[in-house]
């Protein structure tokens, strides 16, 4: 019984449940489109549909993490931190891990047939992308970072197509820029952490050969470029968004404001949160050597977590209360 419980715990640990937070991305199109509380008469509420699709993606991503650990078994054993993972440390036998991955993949694929056909396509596309990344693309500079960003983009598209929503071009550019920013920040932190572990150049190449193909100067250039692209794209998305027409109960309040403050592009008020969030993340990457795990940075840093919370609340109030 203890052995069984231990195996289940090791499988769960290898599945990286902390990474499920990334699947919040599936709700992005739903929130910004104004349909978060929409309840069609002939189907489940949109929120419920997207929530169920996020569960499917969570099972899918967890299975892929296990597969990645199996593929990277030898390299992870030489990594100063990843060698402690259940599969790399031989605590979780590879045959059992493989079986767990097959079960998770089977569930996600079968469950995807319950949703719209294009959502099923997103599930298959994400799986193929991640397998290609694990076996080939992560060793090719630029394409490795682009692959990570594409994974986030597929999540966004999955959340949109599952309820057939439209996404603006500027919103997609924001997602792409933010994804590339996080991916480059991940490479930046990996390089710093491995350099600080006193590994030789030979060991560095064996654990993360792609890092030898990025100079510090190049990573700095990429980081600055995508950080600027992220907040600028979001600012343009917020500005291009439809003007918020105040509800009757707020019309009187608007009437007493000077014309200077009567702008109806209220989503622009969330831009400062985006700028501060990016600056805080850069501070954590460069000064605290964090960023290898974006979800860990988000959940572990109170100022950043507070900023994301205030950003989300502001967006919800502007879209669903004031309009």
Buried (B, 14 or more C-beta within 10 A) or exposed (E): EEEEEEBEEBBEBBBBEEBBBBBBBBBBBBBBBBBBEEEEEEEEBBBEBBBBBBBBBBBBBBBBBBBBBBBBBEBBBBBBBBEEBBBBEEBBEEEBBBEBBEEBBEBBBEBBEEBBEBBBBBBEBBBEBBBEBBEEBBBBBEBBBBBBBBBBBBBBBBBBBBBEBEBBEBBBBBBBBBBBBBBBBBBBBBBBBBEEEEBEEEBBBBBBEBBEBBEEEEBEEBBEBBBEBBBBBBBBBBEEBEEBEBEEEBEEEEEEEEEEEEEBBBBBBBBBBBBBBBBBBBBBBBEEBBBBBBBBBBEEBEEBBBBBEBBBEBBEBBBEEBB
